[in-house]
Amino acid sequence: MATSEEEQQQFKYDVFLSYNRRERDAGSFFPQHLHDVLTQKGIKSYKYGEDLEEGEETAPAVDEAIKGSRIALVILSRRYASSASCLSELGTILEQNNQIGKRVMPLFYGVEPSWVRRQRESYQEAMAEHESRYGSGSDKVRQWREALTEVGDLRGWILAGNQYV
């Protein structure tokens, strides 16, 4: 059995934050606020961009950060599903959850879990755009839909778009 010290050594981050990096909410940026609060509390979180080494490729670096994090916090906002990179991250996160039991914590930020689970509202629109880009029968889109259904079924937090934790 691994000791607490050994367990800490295998994780570079306490929390991996998955969020749509192109989305800004009115007057603030919730993921940045959350990252700052976690940092103030001594919780090391991976926030896309600032933790990349110069010249490091994005996708492999993000995959390694997911694998090197104790918990994945998925911030499911109105435009989360419009990002192919977010959906790819989500696939990796859920794969880690299913293979090794990585803890996944969804935060439904300004969306209802049923929108995510059933791909309704902005999620329906985003998936229609992905289908037009990659093809309606594409394996990639099918896997993304399955990932959204799975994460939408997980117990998590629901916040209105203007609330902070």
C-alpha positions, -999 to +999 in steps of 0.1 A: +000+000+000+013+034-010+020+059+018+006+094+017+041+107+007+043+082-022+008+091-034+017+128-034+048+122-055+028+106-083+006+137-088+020+169-101-013+187-096-041+184-071-068+196-096-069+197-134-093+225-146-111+217-179-129+247-193-135+265-226-105+289-227-122+311-253-153+318-232-155+348-210-185+356-188-198+391-181-170+411-167-149+383-152-135+349-160-147+322-136-120+296-142-093+322-134-111+332-102-114+295-092-077+289-100-068+319-079-089+308-049-075+272-051-039+286-052-046+308-022-058+277-003-026+259-012-042+236-038-021+232-069-043+234-100-033+230-137-046+259-157-041+256-194-014+278-208+006+290-178+018+255-169+031+246-204+068+246-209+081+267-238+079+247-270+058+220-255+030+207-277-005+214-264-024+181-267+004+158-252+011+184-224-026+186-215-030+148-215+000+145-192-015+172-169-048+152-167-029+120-159-007+139-134-037+154-115-055+139-085-089+153-095-104+166-127-128+195-123-148+200-155-164+234-158-194+228-181-204+262-193-227+273-222-199+271-247-178+242-233-191+218-261-182+243-288-145+235-282-132+204-298-102+205-275-125+206-244-143+176-257-110+157-264-099+166-228-132+153-215-127+120-233-092+117-217-106+126-183-134+100-184-110+074-198-088+080-167-119+078-145-130+045-161-095+029-161-080+040-128-109+057-109-097+093-113-121+115-095-142+137-119-162+166-105-185+184-129-194+220-123-225+230-143-218+267-147-248+285-162-262+252-177-285+224-165-270+189-162-298+177-185-285+200-213-252+183-211-265+148-206-291+150-235-272+176-256-299+203-255-298+241-258-262+253-265-249+217-263-272+207-291-260+236-313-224+228-306-228+191-315-246+200-347-216+222-357-192+194-349-213+170-370-213+194-400-175+197-396-165+161-389-196+142-404-227+130-386-215+094-385-180+103-373-165+082-345-151+114-329-185+130-326-201+098-313-174+095-286-179+132-277-216+127-274-211+096-251-186+116-230-211+145-225-238+120-216-215+103-191-203+135-174-239+149-174-249+118-153-222+125-127-231+142-094-216+177-094-223+214-086-248+236-103-240+273-104-258+302-121-235+319-146-229+348-122-222+329-090-188+321-075-178+295-050 
